[in-house]
Amino acid sequence: MLKLAAGMARLGTESAFEVLARATKLKEAGRDIINLGIGQPDFPTPPNIVEAAVKALRDGHHGYTPANGIRPLREAVAEDMWNRRGVQIDPDRIVIVPGGKVTMFMAIAMFGEPGAEILYPDPGFPIYRSLIEWTGAKAVPIALHESKGYAFSAEEVLAQITPRTRLLIVNSPANPTGGVVPREELDKLVDGLRAHPHVAVLSDEIYARIVYDGVPHASMTAYPELEDRLILLDGWSKTYAMTGWRLGWGVWPKHLVEHATRLAINTHSCVNAATQWAGIEALKGPQDAVEAMVQAFDRRRKVIVEELNRIPGFRCPMPGGAFYAFPNITGTGRDARTLQDELLEKAGVAVVSGTSFGIYGEGYLRFSYAASTEAIQEACARIRAHLGRNT
Ligand code: PLP
């Protein structure tokens, strides 16, 4: 018998992938399934970015690169950080990684161990809790509130900090809720963090470019007092429809860069070279494809929220960012997992139960609106019809 390390039993997963697998199976069996379960843009990567990767391969960029990423890419990220967030970042504080998830892994691996506590948003991206528990640290959920547009209360977060707290994870705009934390709430949080200098912060801003209604994205990098303990997670996956390329960046405090780079050397060595060159084109090339994509998401956002609010038993606030709607479904009399399964099996609509994102996700479903308007309308019509027949 092989004996696995104890941490393996504590690793979780992303249920969205399980729903996707079940939906695919049903599709293969001939069922007509509308998939609103997946968390990736339904657009192709813009062609200028694809061409840059092809050119890099033709130009002979086939070898290892520095573990923290090629210098011109880190410079392009620094320039982007200046243009979009108004912060001056030394390119040597930037670590290029294969996807935003890897910055998350590095930060949690760096601070998590038995006896430590890490605060994470709930409902939130399921990998936060999974990785925290894998390290043996205690995962402490921060409740997000529907009544606050799925933001946290800074006061509640600060009250959960103990001498054992090592890391606080913040995600805005958020998966799975589409919630955006208002700048005033961040101000309060950062102000309160002065009293807790032992706490590092991981700000997951992977959806920073997907925001609506002209409200500018409030970045945690705007607070110079956090510079020595803030890790910024961002990347190309969502902004440039590049989820399959595996490319992300972290901005690290100076004293942690060496540790992040060492983790890279011990795991993936570097991101494949051609993808890094494509990343430069993405940041420095024309941005009209990004703008068009966000405008399309915005139109669908309005459609889906209106449609969801027409379903008896559903109540859905307007999300401020990302491409998810997170309706409260308690009025249907079902729990979230039951309704998820029922909608997939009986209505042919794949969505994800809020409980896949944490204990505070009970009573909610996640709908991804990275799908056509027709698919969104048809999905909601099917749900209405299904619930009409079964209430
Ligand atoms: N952070 C959040 C909140 C996400 O939703 C995702 C992907 O779904 C990631 C990070 C990971 O992004 P990537 O695909 O670049 O690893």
Residues whose N, C-alpha, C, O or C-beta is under 5 A from the ligand:
A	BS01	PLP	G39 G99 G100 K101 F125 N175 D204 I206 G235 S237 T243 L247 G248
